[in-house]
Amino acid sequence: MRCYLRCKKPLFGSEGAAYVYARQKGADNAAIELLDEGLKNIAQVVAKNAPKNLKNGVKNTADTEGSGAAGGLGFGAQVFLQATLRRGIDLILDLTNFDNLLNNNNLIITGEGRLDSQTAQGKLIMGIAERARKAHVPVIAFCGALEASGADIKNLGLLATFPIGQKPTTLAKALETTGQNLEKTAFNVARIFNHFVR
């Protein structure tokens, strides 16, 4: 059995599911600590009650990249279903024959709602940029919100990123004007490319 995931985080710890994702869901510091302790407890209970052939593997499984996906689903799938964890992005790119589509292309243009430090944790842009880098095809990205640092952008392998927001606004208004904002930003980016390609 295979389990396809986006998240690369372990089950618990400072880089685990609770510390990385719970704040996005509204948890405060106290709740995050409690959630992390709960995930540790689950791993301990499972390890204590696991068959002998699994006992050593349970601790290692909790530390496995992706075991913290979906609040611990990756951990459960490995332990209880003997699933192999795979990156979901690889499944999508393979199904769409992405590597062959890279041939004879000079540039990839992609997008993301929010480009931030989590983008490198398995989002679509990360997979696109990885494969494009291997094929020596540059990638630019449009995004609704740009919260990634310059180092994050460079580490992702993006040539450049362009936030499409035109002015400070509410999320509701930004979503309402996404199409026209993307069109304006893309127009300006195209003018820059056109200037240098002539």
CYANA upper distance limits for C-alpha pairs under 8 A (distance plus 0.5 A):
  1 MET  CA     81 LEU  CA      7.84
  1 MET  CA     82 GLN  CA      7.53
  1 MET  CA     83 ALA  CA      5.22
  1 MET  CA     84 THR  CA      6.80
  2 ARG  CA     83 ALA  CA      5.61
  2 ARG  CA     84 THR  CA      5.29
  2 ARG  CA     85 LEU  CA      6.42
  2 ARG  CA     86 ARG  CA      7.26
  3 CYS  CA     74 GLY  CA      7.79
  3 CYS  CA     77 ALA  CA      7.57
  3 CYS  CA     83 ALA  CA      6.58
  3 CYS  CA     84 THR  CA      6.55
  3 CYS  CA     85 LEU  CA      5.43
  3 CYS  CA     86 ARG  CA      6.52
  4 TYR  CA     85 LEU  CA      6.52
  4 TYR  CA     86 ARG  CA      5.31
  4 TYR  CA     87 ARG  CA      5.86
  4 TYR  CA     88 GLY  CA      5.04
  4 TYR  CA     91 LEU  CA      8.13
  5 LEU  CA     66 GLY  CA      7.36
  5 LEU  CA     69 ALA  CA      7.12
  5 LEU  CA     74 GLY  CA      8.11
  5 LEU  CA     85 LEU  CA      7.56
  5 LEU  CA     86 ARG  CA      6.73
  5 LEU  CA     87 ARG  CA      5.60
  5 LEU  CA     88 GLY  CA      5.32
  5 LEU  CA     89 ILE  CA      8.45
  5 LEU  CA    122 GLY  CA      8.47
  6 ARG  CA     66 GLY  CA      8.27
  6 ARG  CA     69 ALA  CA      7.71
  6 ARG  CA     87 ARG  CA      6.43
  6 ARG  CA     88 GLY  CA      6.05
  6 ARG  CA     89 ILE  CA      7.43
  6 ARG  CA    121 GLN  CA      7.49
  6 ARG  CA    122 GLY  CA      5.19
  6 ARG  CA    123 LYS  CA      6.79
  7 CYS  CA     66 GLY  CA      6.00
  7 CYS  CA     68 GLY  CA      7.71
  7 CYS  CA     69 ALA  CA      5.55
  7 CYS  CA     70 ALA  CA      8.27
  7 CYS  CA    121 GLN  CA      6.17
  7 CYS  CA    122 GLY  CA      6.19
  8 LYS  CA     65 GLU  CA      5.37
  8 LYS  CA     66 GLY  CA      4.63
  8 LYS  CA     67 SER  CA      8.02
  8 LYS  CA     68 GLY  CA      7.90
  8 LYS  CA     69 ALA  CA      7.49
  8 LYS  CA    121 GLN  CA      6.12
  8 LYS  CA    122 GLY  CA      7.12
  9 LYS  CA     15 GLU  CA      6.86
  9 LYS  CA     16 GLY  CA      5.89
  9 LYS  CA     17 ALA  CA      6.71
  9 LYS  CA     64 THR  CA      8.32
  9 LYS  CA     65 GLU  CA      5.84
  9 LYS  CA     66 GLY  CA      5.50
  9 LYS  CA     67 SER  CA      7.01
  9 LYS  CA     68 GLY  CA      5.71
  9 LYS  CA     69 ALA  CA      7.10
  9 LYS  CA    121 GLN  CA      8.23
 10 PRO  CA     15 GLU  CA      7.31
 10 PRO  CA     16 GLY  CA      5.32
 10 PRO  CA     17 ALA  CA      7.11
 10 PRO  CA     62 ALA  CA      6.62
 10 PRO  CA     63 ASP  CA      5.50
 10 PRO  CA     64 THR  CA      6.05
 10 PRO  CA     65 GLU  CA      5.69
 10 PRO  CA     66 GLY  CA      6.16
 10 PRO  CA     67 SER  CA      5.41
 10 PRO  CA     68 GLY  CA      5.09
 10 PRO  CA     69 ALA  CA      8.20
 11 LEU  CA     16 GLY  CA      5.60
 11 LEU  CA     17 ALA  CA      6.14
 11 LEU  CA     39 LEU  CA      7.15
 11 LEU  CA     40 LYS  CA      8.23
 11 LEU  CA     62 ALA  CA      5.66
 11 LEU  CA     63 ASP  CA      6.88
 11 LEU  CA     64 THR  CA      8.23
 11 LEU  CA     66 GLY  CA      8.14
 11 LEU  CA     67 SER  CA      5.54
 11 LEU  CA     68 GLY  CA      4.23
 11 LEU  CA     69 ALA  CA      8.03
 11 LEU  CA     71 GLY  CA      8.21
 11 LEU  CA     72 GLY  CA      6.29
 11 LEU  CA     75 PHE  CA      7.24
 12 PHE  CA     16 GLY  CA      4.52
 12 PHE  CA     17 ALA  CA      6.41
 12 PHE  CA     18 ALA  CA      7.30
 12 PHE  CA     19 TYR  CA      8.36
 12 PHE  CA     36 ASP  CA      6.16
 12 PHE  CA     37 GLU  CA      8.37
 12 PHE  CA     39 LEU  CA      6.49
 12 PHE  CA     40 LYS  CA      6.63
 12 PHE  CA     62 ALA  CA      7.79
 12 PHE  CA     63 ASP  CA      8.21
 12 PHE  CA     68 GLY  CA      7.38
 13 GLY  CA     17 ALA  CA      8.41
 13 GLY  CA     18 ALA  CA      8.49
 13 GLY  CA     19 TYR  CA      7.69
 13 GLY  CA     36 ASP  CA      7.24
 14 SER  CA     19 TYR  CA      6.26
 14 SER  CA     20 VAL  CA      8.15
 15 GLU  CA     19 TYR  CA      6.72
 15 GLU  CA     20 VAL  CA      6.61
 16 GLY  CA     20 VAL  CA      6.58
 16 GLY  CA     36 ASP  CA      8.18
 16 GLY  CA     68 GLY  CA      6.58
 17 ALA  CA     21 TYR  CA      6.24
 17 ALA  CA     22 ALA  CA      7.74
 17 ALA  CA     36 ASP  CA      8.10
 17 ALA  CA     68 GLY  CA      5.29
 17 ALA  CA     69 ALA  CA      7.26
 17 ALA  CA     70 ALA  CA      8.42
 17 ALA  CA     71 GLY  CA      6.49
 17 ALA  CA     72 GLY  CA      7.72
 18 ALA  CA     22 ALA  CA      5.42
 18 ALA  CA     23 ARG  CA      8.38
 18 ALA  CA     32 ILE  CA      6.13
 18 ALA  CA     33 GLU  CA      8.16
 18 ALA  CA     35 LEU  CA      6.41
 18 ALA  CA     36 ASP  CA      5.85
 18 ALA  CA     71 GLY  CA      7.99
 19 TYR  CA     23 ARG  CA      7.85
 19 TYR  CA     32 ILE  CA      6.55
 19 TYR  CA     33 GLU  CA      8.22
 19 TYR  CA     36 ASP  CA      7.62
 21 TYR  CA     25 LYS  CA      7.43
 22 ALA  CA     26 GLY  CA      7.07
 22 ALA  CA     27 ALA  CA      5.90
 22 ALA  CA     32 ILE  CA      6.76
 23 ARG  CA     27 ALA  CA      5.18
 23 ARG  CA     28 ASP  CA      6.80
 23 ARG  CA     29 ASN  CA      8.48
 23 ARG  CA     32 ILE  CA      7.81
 27 ALA  CA     31 ALA  CA      5.99
 27 ALA  CA     32 ILE  CA      6.54
 28 ASP  CA     32 ILE  CA      6.65
 29 ASN  CA     33 GLU  CA      6.79
 30 ALA  CA     34 LEU  CA      6.78
 31 ALA  CA     35 LEU  CA      6.53
 32 ILE  CA     36 ASP  CA      6.58
 33 GLU  CA     37 GLU  CA      6.66
 34 LEU  CA     38 GLY  CA      6.68
 35 LEU  CA     39 LEU  CA      6.82
 36 ASP  CA     40 LYS  CA      6.81
 37 GLU  CA     41 ASN  CA      6.59
 38 GLY  CA     42 ILE  CA      6.70
 39 LEU  CA     43 ALA  CA      6.89
 39 LEU  CA     72 GLY  CA      8.04
 40 LYS  CA     44 GLN  CA      6.75
 41 ASN  CA     45 VAL  CA      6.57
 42 ILE  CA     46 VAL  CA      6.57
 43 ALA  CA     47 ALA  CA      6.51
 43 ALA  CA     58 VAL  CA      7.55
 43 ALA  CA     59 LYS  CA      7.51
 43 ALA  CA     62 ALA  CA      7.17
 44 GLN  CA     48 LYS  CA      6.53
 44 GLN  CA     59 LYS  CA      8.43
 45 VAL  CA     49 ASN  CA      6.71
 46 VAL  CA     50 ALA  CA      6.17
 46 VAL  CA     58 VAL  CA      7.77
 47 ALA  CA     54 LEU  CA      8.17
 47 ALA  CA     55 LYS  CA      5.80
 47 ALA  CA     56 ASN  CA      8.20
 47 ALA  CA     58 VAL  CA      5.97
 47 ALA  CA     59 LYS  CA      7.39
 48 LYS  CA     55 LYS  CA      7.68
 50 ALA  CA     54 LEU  CA      6.35
 50 ALA  CA     55 LYS  CA      6.05
 50 ALA  CA     58 VAL  CA      8.40
 51 PRO  CA     55 LYS  CA      6.80
 52 LYS  CA     56 ASN  CA      8.47
 53 ASN  CA     57 GLY  CA      8.37
 54 LEU  CA     58 VAL  CA      6.62
 54 LEU  CA     79 VAL  CA      8.33
 55 LYS  CA     59 LYS  CA      8.04
 56 ASN  CA     60 ASN  CA      7.44
 57 GLY  CA     61 THR  CA      6.33
 58 VAL  CA     62 ALA  CA      6.82
 58 VAL  CA     79 VAL  CA      7.20
 59 LYS  CA     63 ASP  CA      7.23
 60 ASN  CA     64 THR  CA      6.82
 61 THR  CA     67 SER  CA      7.28
 61 THR  CA     75 PHE  CA      6.85
 61 THR  CA     78 GLN  CA      7.61
 61 THR  CA     79 VAL  CA      7.87
 62 ALA  CA     67 SER  CA      6.35
 62 ALA  CA     68 GLY  CA      8.19
 62 ALA  CA     75 PHE  CA      6.51
 63 ASP  CA     67 SER  CA      7.43
 66 GLY  CA     74 GLY  CA      6.26
 66 GLY  CA     75 PHE  CA      8.12
 66 GLY  CA     85 LEU  CA      7.43
 67 SER  CA     72 GLY  CA      6.32
 67 SER  CA     73 LEU  CA      7.31
 67 SER  CA     74 GLY  CA      4.56
 67 SER  CA     75 PHE  CA      4.67
 67 SER  CA     76 GLY  CA      8.25
 67 SER  CA     78 GLN  CA      8.37
 68 GLY  CA     72 GLY  CA      4.88
 68 GLY  CA     73 LEU  CA      7.29
 68 GLY  CA     74 GLY  CA      6.43
 68 GLY  CA     75 PHE  CA      6.97
 69 ALA  CA     73 LEU  CA      6.24
 69 ALA  CA     74 GLY  CA      5.77
 69 ALA  CA     75 PHE  CA      8.31
 70 ALA  CA     74 GLY  CA      7.61
 72 GLY  CA     76 GLY  CA      6.88
 73 LEU  CA     77 ALA  CA      6.47
 74 GLY  CA     78 GLN  CA      6.77
 74 GLY  CA     85 LEU  CA      7.50
 75 PHE  CA     79 VAL  CA      6.70
 76 GLY  CA     80 PHE  CA      6.15
 76 GLY  CA     81 LEU  CA      7.88
 77 ALA  CA     81 LEU  CA      5.55
 77 ALA  CA     82 GLN  CA      6.90
 77 ALA  CA     83 ALA  CA      5.90
 78 GLN  CA     82 GLN  CA      5.05
 78 GLN  CA     83 ALA  CA      5.05
 78 GLN  CA     84 THR  CA      6.87
 78 GLN  CA     85 LEU  CA      7.86
 79 VAL  CA     83 ALA  CA      8.04
 86 ARG  CA     90 ASP  CA      8.23
 87 ARG  CA     91 LEU  CA      7.48
 87 ARG  CA    122 GLY  CA      7.63
 88 GLY  CA     92 ILE  CA      6.95
 88 GLY  CA    122 GLY  CA      8.32
 89 ILE  CA     93 LEU  CA      6.61
 89 ILE  CA    122 GLY  CA      7.32
 89 ILE  CA    123 LYS  CA      7.55
 89 ILE  CA    124 LEU  CA      6.38
 89 ILE  CA    127 GLY  CA      6.40
 90 ASP  CA     94 ASP  CA      6.41
 90 ASP  CA    127 GLY  CA      7.44
 91 LEU  CA     95 LEU  CA      6.54
 92 ILE  CA     96 THR  CA      6.76
 93 LEU  CA     97 ASN  CA      6.68
 93 LEU  CA     98 PHE  CA      5.63
 93 LEU  CA     99 ASP  CA      8.11
 93 LEU  CA    127 GLY  CA      8.30
 93 LEU  CA    128 ILE  CA      8.34
 94 ASP  CA     98 PHE  CA      6.67
 94 ASP  CA     99 ASP  CA      8.12
 97 ASN  CA    101 LEU  CA      7.00
 98 PHE  CA    102 LEU  CA      6.94
 99 ASP  CA    103 ASN  CA      7.90
 99 ASP  CA    131 ARG  CA      7.56
101 LEU  CA    105 ASN  CA      8.39
102 LEU  CA    132 ALA  CA      7.55
102 LEU  CA    135 ALA  CA      7.58
102 LEU  CA    137 VAL  CA      7.94
103 ASN  CA    135 ALA  CA      8.43
105 ASN  CA    137 VAL  CA      7.45
106 ASN  CA    137 VAL  CA      6.39
106 ASN  CA    138 PRO  CA      7.59
107 LEU  CA    137 VAL  CA      6.24
107 LEU  CA    138 PRO  CA      5.72
107 LEU  CA    139 VAL  CA      6.40
107 LEU  CA    140 ILE  CA      8.21
108 ILE  CA    132 ALA  CA      8.43
108 ILE  CA    137 VAL  CA      7.53
108 ILE  CA    138 PRO  CA      6.79
108 ILE  CA    139 VAL  CA      5.18
108 ILE  CA    140 ILE  CA      6.87
109 ILE  CA    139 VAL  CA      6.39
109 ILE  CA    140 ILE  CA      5.60
109 ILE  CA    141 ALA  CA      6.25
109 ILE  CA    142 PHE  CA      8.16
110 THR  CA    125 ILE  CA      7.61
110 THR  CA    139 VAL  CA      7.86
110 THR  CA    140 ILE  CA      6.91
110 THR  CA    141 ALA  CA      5.30
110 THR  CA    142 PHE  CA      6.86
111 GLY  CA    125 ILE  CA      7.76
111 GLY  CA    141 ALA  CA      5.43
111 GLY  CA    142 PHE  CA      5.08
111 GLY  CA    143 CYS  CA      5.94
112 GLU  CA    125 ILE  CA      7.69
112 GLU  CA    141 ALA  CA      7.77
112 GLU  CA    142 PHE  CA      7.03
112 GLU  CA    143 CYS  CA      5.33
112 GLU  CA    144 GLY  CA      7.36
113 GLY  CA    143 CYS  CA      5.73
113 GLY  CA    144 GLY  CA      5.26
113 GLY  CA    145 ALA  CA      6.93
114 ARG  CA    143 CYS  CA      6.35
114 ARG  CA    144 GLY  CA      6.12
114 ARG  CA    145 ALA  CA      5.17
114 ARG  CA    146 LEU  CA      6.56
114 ARG  CA    147 GLU  CA      7.65
115 LEU  CA    119 THR  CA      6.40
115 LEU  CA    143 CYS  CA      6.75
115 LEU  CA    144 GLY  CA      8.30
115 LEU  CA    145 ALA  CA      6.72
115 LEU  CA    146 LEU  CA      5.57
115 LEU  CA    147 GLU  CA      6.37
115 LEU  CA    148 ALA  CA      6.34
116 ASP  CA    146 LEU  CA      6.91
116 ASP  CA    147 GLU  CA      5.11
116 ASP  CA    148 ALA  CA      4.50
116 ASP  CA    149 SER  CA      8.10
116 ASP  CA    152 ASP  CA      8.25
117 SER  CA    121 GLN  CA      8.44
117 SER  CA    147 GLU  CA      7.87
117 SER  CA    148 ALA  CA      5.89
117 SER  CA    149 SER  CA      8.13
117 SER  CA    152 ASP  CA      6.96
118 GLN  CA    122 GLY  CA      8.40
118 GLN  CA    123 LYS  CA      8.29
119 THR  CA    123 LYS  CA      5.76
119 THR  CA    125 ILE  CA      7.61
119 THR  CA    126 MET  CA      6.99
120 ALA  CA    126 MET  CA      5.97
120 ALA  CA    152 ASP  CA      8.42
120 ALA  CA    156 LEU  CA      6.93
121 GLN  CA    126 MET  CA      8.11
122 GLY  CA    126 MET  CA      6.55
122 GLY  CA    127 GLY  CA      7.46
123 LYS  CA    127 GLY  CA      7.44
124 LEU  CA    128 ILE  CA      6.78
125 ILE  CA    129 ALA  CA      6.46
126 MET  CA    130 GLU  CA      6.63
126 MET  CA    156 LEU  CA      6.61
127 GLY  CA    131 ARG  CA      6.83
128 ILE  CA    132 ALA  CA      6.49
129 ALA  CA    133 ARG  CA      6.42
129 ALA  CA    139 VAL  CA      6.89
129 ALA  CA    156 LEU  CA      6.97
129 ALA  CA    157 GLY  CA      6.19
129 ALA  CA    158 LEU  CA      6.95
130 GLU  CA    134 LYS  CA      7.09
130 GLU  CA    156 LEU  CA      7.94
130 GLU  CA    157 GLY  CA      7.45
131 ARG  CA    135 ALA  CA      7.00
132 ALA  CA    136 HIS  CA      6.50
132 ALA  CA    137 VAL  CA      5.52
132 ALA  CA    138 PRO  CA      7.16
132 ALA  CA    139 VAL  CA      7.64
133 ARG  CA    137 VAL  CA      6.42
133 ARG  CA    138 PRO  CA      7.36
133 ARG  CA    157 GLY  CA      7.23
138 PRO  CA    158 LEU  CA      7.43
138 PRO  CA    159 LEU  CA      6.42
139 VAL  CA    157 GLY  CA      8.05
139 VAL  CA    158 LEU  CA      5.70
139 VAL  CA    159 LEU  CA      6.01
139 VAL  CA    160 ALA  CA      7.78
140 ILE  CA    158 LEU  CA      6.27
140 ILE  CA    159 LEU  CA      5.96
140 ILE  CA    160 ALA  CA      5.44
140 ILE  CA    161 THR  CA      6.15
140 ILE  CA    162 PHE  CA      8.34
141 ALA  CA    158 LEU  CA      7.81
141 ALA  CA    160 ALA  CA      7.05
141 ALA  CA    161 THR  CA      5.24
141 ALA  CA    162 PHE  CA      6.72
142 PHE  CA    161 THR  CA      6.30
142 PHE  CA    162 PHE  CA      5.26
142 PHE  CA    163 PRO  CA      6.22
142 PHE  CA    164 ILE  CA      7.10
142 PHE  CA    182 LEU  CA      8.17
143 CYS  CA    161 THR  CA      7.82
143 CYS  CA    162 PHE  CA      6.72
143 CYS  CA    163 PRO  CA      5.27
143 CYS  CA    164 ILE  CA      6.55
144 GLY  CA    163 PRO  CA      6.05
144 GLY  CA    164 ILE  CA      6.03
144 GLY  CA    165 GLY  CA      6.74
144 GLY  CA    174 ALA  CA      8.45
144 GLY  CA    178 THR  CA      8.20
145 ALA  CA    163 PRO  CA      6.24
145 ALA  CA    164 ILE  CA      8.00
145 ALA  CA    165 GLY  CA      7.72
146 LEU  CA    161 THR  CA      8.38
146 LEU  CA    162 PHE  CA      8.19
146 LEU  CA    163 PRO  CA      6.17
148 ALA  CA    152 ASP  CA      6.12
148 ALA  CA    153 ILE  CA      6.96
149 SER  CA    153 ILE  CA      6.85
150 GLY  CA    154 LYS  CA      6.69
151 ALA  CA    155 ASN  CA      6.47
152 ASP  CA    156 LEU  CA      6.63
153 ILE  CA    157 GLY  CA      7.02
153 ILE  CA    158 LEU  CA      6.26
153 ILE  CA    160 ALA  CA      8.01
153 ILE  CA    161 THR  CA      8.13
154 LYS  CA    158 LEU  CA      6.45
154 LYS  CA    159 LEU  CA      7.96
162 PHE  CA    185 THR  CA      7.96
163 PRO  CA    185 THR  CA      8.43
164 ILE  CA    178 THR  CA      8.19
164 ILE  CA    181 ASN  CA      5.99
164 ILE  CA    182 LEU  CA      5.97
164 ILE  CA    184 LYS  CA      8.38
164 ILE  CA    185 THR  CA      6.24
165 GLY  CA    174 ALA  CA      7.60
165 GLY  CA    181 ASN  CA      6.84
166 GLN  CA    181 ASN  CA      7.13
169 THR  CA    173 LYS  CA      6.82
169 THR  CA    174 ALA  CA      6.87
170 THR  CA    174 ALA  CA      6.63
171 LEU  CA    175 LEU  CA      6.59
172 ALA  CA    176 GLU  CA      6.74
173 LYS  CA    177 THR  CA      6.77
174 ALA  CA    178 THR  CA      6.41
177 THR  CA    181 ASN  CA      6.54
178 THR  CA    182 LEU  CA      6.45
179 GLY  CA    183 GLU  CA      6.69
180 GLN  CA    184 LYS  CA      6.72
181 ASN  CA    185 THR  CA      6.70
182 LEU  CA    186 ALA  CA      6.43
183 GLU  CA    187 PHE  CA      6.51
184 LYS  CA    188 ASN  CA      6.94
185 THR  CA    189 VAL  CA      6.77
186 ALA  CA    190 ALA  CA      6.49
187 PHE  CA    191 ARG  CA      6.77
188 ASN  CA    192 ILE  CA      6.98
189 VAL  CA    193 PHE  CA      6.94
190 ALA  CA    194 ASN  CA      6.45
191 ARG  CA    195 HIS  CA      6.61
192 ILE  CA    196 PHE  CA      7.24
193 PHE  CA    197 VAL  CA      6.60
194 ASN  CA    198 ARG  CA      6.68
